[in-house]
Amino acid sequence: MQLSISGHHIDVTDALRTYVTDKLQKLERHYDHITNAHVILSVEKLQQRAEATIHISGRDLFADANCEDLYAAIDMLTDKLDRQILKHKEKTQDRQHGRH
């Protein structure tokens, strides 16, 4: 998986970069056809925001999360993406087996 991490009004430190990388690597447990991911970390007043676009075979998945702590926002973001990936995987398997 090709991963790009950028910051908007924030410097992306090595600790943040490794944290995001580790969290997104866990998504590949459920679905290994993730081609690339683009993560944007930003700060708006007191809200920390993390958003990501993931390109998988056949779709683009987007999720975002706001929280007071950036690490918690990253956790919420990966949980949302994980649910979307599982839903996509379930749909493709149902189509392959002829279920509606």
C-alpha positions as CSV (number, residue, x, y, z in Angstrom):
1,M,0.0,0.0,0.0
2,Q,1.3,3.4,-1.0
3,L,0.7,5.9,1.8
4,S,1.0,9.7,1.8
5,I,0.5,11.8,4.9
6,S,0.2,15.5,4.8
7,G,-0.5,18.2,7.4
8,H,-2.7,21.3,7.2
9,H,-1.6,23.9,9.8
10,I,0.4,21.2,11.5
11,D,3.8,19.7,11.2
12,V,3.7,15.9,10.7
13,T,6.2,14.5,13.2
14,D,7.9,11.1,12.9
15,A,5.7,9.9,15.8
16,L,2.5,10.9,14.0
17,R,3.7,9.4,10.8
18,T,4.6,6.0,12.4
19,Y,1.3,6.0,14.4
20,V,-0.8,6.6,11.2
21,T,1.2,4.0,9.3
22,D,0.8,1.4,12.0
23,K,-3.0,2.0,12.2
24,L,-3.5,1.9,8.4
25,Q,-1.4,-1.3,8.1
26,K,-4.0,-3.0,10.4
27,L,-6.6,-2.3,7.7
28,E,-4.8,-4.7,5.4
29,R,-5.7,-7.6,7.7
30,H,-9.3,-7.4,6.4
31,Y,-8.7,-6.5,2.8
32,D,-5.4,-6.8,1.0
33,H,-6.4,-5.0,-2.2
34,I,-5.7,-1.5,-0.9
35,T,-3.6,0.3,-3.5
36,N,-3.0,3.6,-1.9
37,A,-4.1,5.9,0.9
38,H,-3.9,9.7,1.4
39,V,-4.2,11.0,5.0
40,I,-4.6,14.7,5.9
41,L,-4.1,15.8,9.5
42,S,-5.2,19.3,10.4
43,V,-5.9,21.6,13.3
44,E,-8.8,24.0,13.5
45,K,-8.9,26.0,16.7
46,L,-9.4,23.3,19.4
47,Q,-10.5,20.5,17.1
48,Q,-8.0,18.1,15.7
49,R,-9.1,16.5,12.4
50,A,-8.0,13.5,10.5
51,E,-9.3,12.5,7.1
52,A,-8.3,9.9,4.7
53,T,-9.1,8.7,1.2
54,I,-8.3,5.0,0.4
55,H,-8.3,3.6,-3.1
56,I,-9.3,-0.1,-3.3
57,S,-10.2,-2.2,-6.2
58,G,-13.4,-0.8,-7.6
59,R,-14.0,2.0,-5.1
60,D,-12.7,5.0,-3.2
61,L,-13.4,5.1,0.5
62,F,-13.4,8.4,2.4
63,A,-13.7,9.0,6.2
64,D,-13.0,11.8,8.6
65,A,-12.9,12.2,12.3
66,N,-12.8,15.2,14.7
67,C,-11.6,15.1,18.3
68,E,-9.7,17.1,20.8
69,D,-6.8,14.7,20.7
70,L,-5.2,14.0,17.3
71,Y,-4.3,10.4,18.2
72,A,-8.0,9.7,19.2
73,A,-9.1,11.3,15.9
74,I,-6.8,8.9,14.0
75,D,-8.2,5.9,16.0
76,M,-11.8,7.0,15.1
77,L,-10.7,7.4,11.5
78,T,-9.3,3.9,11.2
79,D,-12.4,2.4,12.9
80,K,-14.6,4.1,10.3
81,L,-12.4,3.0,7.4
82,D,-12.4,-0.6,8.8
83,R,-16.2,-0.7,8.9
84,Q,-16.4,0.6,5.3
85,I,-13.8,-1.9,4.1
86,L,-15.6,-4.8,5.8
87,K,-18.9,-3.7,4.2
88,H,-17.3,-3.4,0.8
89,K,-15.7,-6.8,1.1
90,E,-19.1,-8.4,2.2
91,K,-20.9,-6.8,-0.8
92,T,-18.3,-8.1,-3.3
93,Q,-18.4,-11.6,-1.8
94,D,-22.2,-11.6,-1.9
95,R,-22.1,-10.6,-5.6
96,Q,-19.6,-13.3,-6.4
97,H,-21.8,-16.0,-4.7
98,G,-25.0,-14.7,-6.4
99,R,-26.7,-13.5,-3.3
100,H,-28.6,-10.2,-3.2
